[in-house]
Amino acid sequence: MSANDSNYLEIYAYAGAQSYVAGETAKLHVTTTAETFDYTVWRDGPEREVVAEMTGVDGVFTETPLDAYENGCGWPVLAEIPVDPSWRSGVYIVELRAKRGDETQVCEAGFVVRGPKKSKIVFMLTTGTWTAYNCWGGANSYLGIHGEDGVGPGTHLSLDRPFERGFWVAPANYPYLSTKPEQMRYKHERHYTGQPTNGYAIMMGYGWGANSAGWAVDNRPFAVWAEENGYEMEYIDQYDLENVPGVLDGYDCMVIAGHDEYWSWGQRDTLDAFVEQGGKLARFGANMLWQVRMERDGRQQVCYKLGLDNDPVKGDPEKGHLLATLWDHKDVGRPMAQSFSVNGMQGIYATYDGGSPRSSGGFTVYRPGHWVFDDTGLVYGDTFGMEEGIVGYETDAVDYVIEYGLPRPSDVNFPLEGTEILAVTPSMVDQYDAGGPGSAVVSMVLGDDFFATKWADMVEGKTDEDTVKKYRYGSAQIVTAPKGNGEIFCAGTVYWFLGLKWRDRTTEQITHNVLKRFTS
């Protein structure tokens, strides 16, 4: 957050759009207290590919509004970067450097360069969730300090502001939110894991939400693995689904990885139409929960979450379905599982503080003969991904029953017809006091059945025990499902990418199986 004081050296920036194509110009909105600044642009991936550098750019200091988190920063454009046709589709990071005497300050901004649609695979950045976790300017969807309202989540979040440190670039050993001890000692890297890592990250100057969302920690690991393994992908931003007509036309497979908790109605429309018309969805991620609305020409994300009574569209006969809250809310009427065949309500926490803290961190296999497990050597009851902790920290599933030793979906969460549950691991909808650093506080403040009770009330309008118990326990599930003329694979966990990053043979083979089937 800007100090709004020219006596302190600072520099911050954000791009004026989420994505660009060749021939367009990326415009950087910048404030700095330095007389001049330098910047370097690189395509991020397995290696940094530097594509542009500039020194001695004139600096301008512009005060940051106190409501920047909500209404944007309003800074002037101080740098324009032409997108050259030779630039490959991907994520481009701009490192800006300001100096005064012996002091240097560095910040990063970024944008996507969309491709010419020559690849079969399109990789979507989960930027709706980035925005929800980005506290730059005072607030995000979880916490904040704002105006005369005091403290609490922000319901309206602007895209016209920087991302906090750690969203674009982070150290190789940046913390993950997991209780798995193996992750602290695995192979040659040391990862500071477990709930204390939020404090560690903040103490080191990184954003509160940077280990929950963003390019560096959440989306980048999959992209690096895919490119290292020879997959040609083009990239889009999640907001492109609503802003760029036909953005998925011409692709065979759309890939999502990591944490995709927040979606708009229009974004789901685009995705659903793509799959129904024969496209394939490979979702190596989880935690689908909240509907957002995009306002102010798509530059402001709105989500009231549990404070839905304050949403002005509540009860509106024409716009009530756009209520910015849980997708499965009775007034929204668009169950999450109708897009992914799983949802975040029936999952949430695994290997996370008070949420199934001693979970195995891996999956137990129930249908080893399915094509997803080809060439893995797995048999019924095997587990995989435990050392890497691929199950966590948040998960997706649907309610299920065991029939003759095999799980099948119940009708509680409205899964797609033909959904097959291939592997399962228990998770918890609420955090209980299990001895974790934060679990006792969560249990004391929210209560042991906070989310389970909320889900019951929001979905069914009842909070009796028979209703609440439907939502109390969850799981992580690997599922496949047909949808229209298309096909869906969902990994059911945010941390699938850890199995790729740390080269778990089984996780890698399953990922190959999905991508090869969906592009053949």
N, C-alpha and C positions, 0 to 999 in steps of 0.2 A: 504494500500500500504506500502511495506517495506521502512523503512528509509535508508536502505543500510548503516547503521552505527552501528558498534558493541558496541558503547557506550550506545545505547538505548536498553532496554530490549524489545524483540519482539519474537513472534512465529507465523508462518503461515504454512498451510498445505493444500494439496489436494490429492485425491485418484487417482491412476494411471489408473483406469477404472471407468466407470459409474455404472456398476453392476457386480455382481459375483453370482456364484452358490455354493452350498455346496461342500467342498473339495478344492475349490480354495483359494488363499491367497490375501487379500486386501493389496495393497502396498501404504503406505503413503509417499508422497514426502514432506519433511519438511525443513524449515530453521528456526533457532533460535539463538539468541545471548546468550542464557543461556548454562551453561555447561551440564545440564541434563534437561529432561522434563518428565512429567507424562501424562498419558492419560486414559480416561474411554470411553468405547464403550457401547452404549445402543440402543435397538430397540425402536423407537419413535412411540407413539400412545396414546391411552387414559392414559396410564401409561408408565413411563420409565422402560424398562426391561434391567437392566445392564447385559451384557454378557461377558465383559472382562475388566480388569484393568491392568495397568503396571506403575511402578514407576522407576525413575532413568535411563531412556533411554538416551544414550549419544547424546548430541546436537551438531550440526554442523551449522555454519553460512555460508550461500552461498549468494552472492550478487544477487539481482534480476535485470535482464536485463531491460533496459528502454522500450523495446518493448514487455514486458511480456504479455500484453493484446493480442498481435497478434501472437507471436511465442512461448509463454509459458515460464515458469520460469526455467525449467531445473534443479531443485533441486534434490539432491540424495534421495534415499529411506532410511528413518531412522527408520521406523516401519513397520513390517509385521504382519498382523492379519489374522490367519487362520479362514475361514468360517466354523464353526462347523455344522455338519448335523442336530444338534438339533435346530439350529436357524431358527425361522419362517421367511417366506418371509416378507419383509417389508423394511422400511427405517432405516438405522443404522447410528447414529451420533457418531462421535469421538470428544470428548472434550479434547483438549491439553492444558496443563498448564505449564508455565515456571516461575521460581522464581529467584530473585536476591535480597538478603537481605529481606527487608520488602515489596518489590514490586512483584506483580504477574500479568502476562498477560495471557489471555485465548483466544483461537480461536476454531472454529469448522470446521470439514470436514465431509463428509458423502458419503454414497454409498447405492445402492439398493442390496438386496439379492433376486434374483429371486427364484421362487418356483418350486416344483416338478410336477406342473400341476395337482393338485388334487382338485382345486377349480374351480367353474364355472365362477367366475369373475376375470378379470385381471385389475388392476388399473395402469394407465400410468402416470408417472410424466411428467410434461410439460417442460422438461429441455431445449428444443430449445429456449423457451422464457426466461428461467432463464439466459441462456448464453447471450442473446441479451440485457438484462438489467443489467448484472454484469459488473461493472466498475473497478473491481480490476485490477491493473496493468496499468491503465491510460485511458481506453476508453471502451465504449460499443456501441450499435447500435444507440445511441441517442446523445452522447456527449463524449468529451474526450480531453486529451492533449497528443499529440504524435509526437515524432521525430521532424523533421524540418517542418512538415506540419502545425504546429500550433495547432488549436483547431477544433473540429468537431467530427462527428460519426466515429467509426472504422468500416471498411468494413470486416476485417478479425479478428475473435475472437478465441482465443485459449481455449481449454478445460483444458489445463495443467496449471491451475492457481487456486488459492482459489476463493471461493465466498465471497462477502462482508458480513460484519456482518449484521445479520438479515435474511439472506437467509435460513440458517439451523435452527437457534434458535432465537426466538423473544419473548418479553413480551406478556402477555395475552391481554394487552390493546394497542398493537401496532397499529398505525394509518392505516385507510383505506382511499382511495381517493374518498370521497363522500361528497356531500353537505347536506346529510340528517341529520337534527338536532336530529331526534329520536335516531340515532346511538350514539349520545354523552350522552344520558341519559338512554338508554334502559336497563331495568332490573338492574342488580347489577354491571355492568361493565361500565367503562368510556373509551370511545375510542376517541382519539383526531382526529377528522375528518375534511375534507375539504382540499383545496389546500395547506394551510400553513403547513400541516403535513410533506411534503417533507423536509422543512426547519427544523421542529422539529426533525424529525428522524435523519437528518444529524448532527444537533447540539448535539444529544445524542450519536453520534458515529456510527450510522447505515448507511447502503448503500443507495444511492439515489434510486435504483430500488427495494429495498427489500419490499416495500409495493405494488409493481406491479407484482412481480413474486417471485418464490422460494418455498421451502417446507413449512416454518414456517407459513407464512401468507396466501399463495395462495392454496397449495395442501393439507396441513395437515388437515384443518377443515373438509373436506369431509371424509378423511380417518378415522379420530377420530369418526365422527358420524356413519359411516358405521360399524366400529368394535364395537362400543357401542351398535348398534342395531342388532348385531349378524350376520352380513354378513361376510362370509369367502372370503377374497380376497388375491390374490397373486399380486406381484408388479413387474413392469418393468420400465425401463427408456425409454424416447422417442427415444433416439439414438439406443436402442436395435432393434427398428423396421427395421433399415437398417443394423445393425451390426450382429444380431443373427438370422440366418436362422430358420424359423419355430417358431419364438418366440410366435406367437399367436395360434399355433396349440393346439387343445384340450380344448380351452376355449369356453364358450357359449357367453360371453358378455365382451366387453372391455369398461371400464369406464374412462372418462376424466373429470376433474373438474378444474375450475379456468380459467387461462389465457393461451391460446395455440395459440399465434399469429404467430409463426414461424414453418414451416414444410419444409422438403426436399422432392424431387420427390420420392426417394426410400421409405421414410416413408409413404407417401401417397399410393404408390403402395401396400405396405404390408397391410395397413388398408383397402383399397378398396377391395383387394382380399379376406380378412377375411369376410367382410360384404357380398360381392357378393356370396360367397360360403355358406352363411347361418348364419354367425355371427351377433350378435347384437351390435350396438354402442349406448351407453348411454353417451351423452356428456352434462354434467352439467357445461358448460363453454362457452367461446366466444372469439371473436376478431381474427379469422383466416384471415390473410392478406398476409404474405410474404413467397416467396420461398427462401430457403437457399440451399447452396451447402456444402457438407462435403468434405473437402480436408485433405491432410496430414494424410492418414490412419484413417480418421474419427475424428481427434483431432483438427480440425480447422473449424469453422463455418463461411461461407462467405455470406454476404448479402449487396448488393449495394443500395437497396431500391430506393430512388428517384434519386440517382446518377448513374443510370444504364448505362449512356453513357460511363462510365469508366470500365464497366464489359468486360473483354476480350472475353467472349463468345457471346457478342452482334453481331448479324449478321452472326454468324457461322452456316453454313447449317446443320451441324450435332449436334451441342451442343446448338444452339440458344434457344431451348425450356427450357434450364436450366438457363436462365437469372435470376439472383438473385434479383428479384424485385417482384412487385405485381403479384399474381397468375393469375389475370384476364387480365394482360397485353396482348396486341394483338399479341406479339411475343412469348409468353409462351403458350397460347392456352389451358389452363387447368383450367377452372373456378372453384373457390373454392366450389361453391354450388354443384358440381358434387360429392363431398365427403360428405358434411354435409347438403346439401340442404339450407344452409344459408351462408352468408359471412360477413366479417367485413366492407367491403366497404359501405354496405347499413345500417350500424349501427353506430358504434363508440361511441359517448359520450352521457351519461345520468347521471344525478345527479353529474356532474363534472364541476366545475368552470363555464366557459362560454358555456358548452355543455349541453343544457337542464337542467340548474341548479335547476329549481323549478319543475322538473318532480316528479310525485307521488312516484317514486321509487318502484312501484309495477306493476303487470300485470293486464290488463283488459281482461276478459274471453269472447270469442266469440263462442266456440264450447263446451259447458258444458257436452254434451252427449258423448263425446269422452272417451275412456277407460282411458286416462291419468288422467281424473278428477273423476274417480270412488271414491265413499265414501268421497268426499270433501264437498258435499252439495252445490257446486257452481252452480249458474244459469247465464244465459246470462247477461253480463254487470257488473257482480261482479268483484271486485278487490281483490288481495291478495299480501302479501309480502311488503306492504308499510312501516310499522313500522320498519321492518328489513332492508329495502332498498335493496332488492334483485336485482333490475334492476340498473346496473351500474358496474363499472364506464365506462366500454366499452361493446359493445353489438354486436350481429349478427342478420341479417335479410336478406330478399330478397324484391325487389320491389313488391308491391301488389296493387290490386284494390279491392274496396268494391262492391260486387254484392249481391243485395237483403239482405243487412245488414251483410254479411259475407265476411271476407277477403280471397282472393285467390291469389296465386303468378302470377305475370305477367311473360313474357318471357325475361325480361331485363337481369337478372342475371343467366340464365340457370339453374333453380332449377331442382331437380330430378322430374320425372313424378310421380304423385300421392302424392306430398307434400301437407300436410294439415297444415294451420296456425291456431293454437288453441287459442293463446292469443297474445296481441300486446301492446306495449307502445312506444310512440314517442321518438326518440333520434336525435342527430344532427351530421352531418358529420364534420362540422367545429365548432370552438369555436367563438362565437360572444361576444362583450363587453356587458356582462350582469351584470357588477358590481362585478364580482369575482376578487380575488386578482391577478390572472394571465391573465384573459380573455382580458383585455384591451391591455396588452402587446402582447399577441398572435395575437389579431385582428390587431394591428398596424404593427407588424413585418411581419406576414404571409399574412394578408389580409383576408377579411371575407369569401371568397370562395376558399381558398387555396387548400384544399384536394378535394373539388368537382371539381375544374378545373383540378387538377392533374389526378384524376380518369378518367375524360372525355377524356383527352389527351392520357393517357396510354392505356385505353381500346378501345377507338374508333378513336383516332387520330384527334379529333376535340375539340375546346374550345368555340364554339358558344353557345349562351344562351340556345337554344333548347337542346343541348347535356348536358351542365353543370347542368341544372335543374333536370336531371335524377338522379344526384348523390348528390344533395344538402341536402336533408332531408332523415332521416332513421328511424329505429325503432329497438326495441328489440322484438323478436318473439319466442314463443315456437312452435316448429314444429315437426311433425313426417313424415317419408317418407320411402317407400320401396326402396331397392336397390338390384337388383339381387334376390337371395334367402334370403337376410337378411333384417334387419329393423333398422331404425335410429330414435333416439329421440335427439333433441337439445333444450337446455333450453334458448339459445340466450342471456345469460348474464354472465359476469365474476363472479358476486356476488351472484349467486344462493346459494353458501355455507353459506352465512350469515343467510338465512332462516333456515338452518339446525343447525348451531352453536347456534342460539338464539331461536331455538325450535318453529318456526312458524308451526302450525299444518298442514296447507294446503300444504306448501312447502314439509314438511316431507311426507305427504300422497302421493303426486305426485311422489316423489322419490321412495317410497316403491312400488307404482304401476309399475313404469318403471322397477325397478330391479327384481321384482317378475315375471313380464311378460317375461322379457328377459332371465330369468334363469329357466323357467318352461318347 
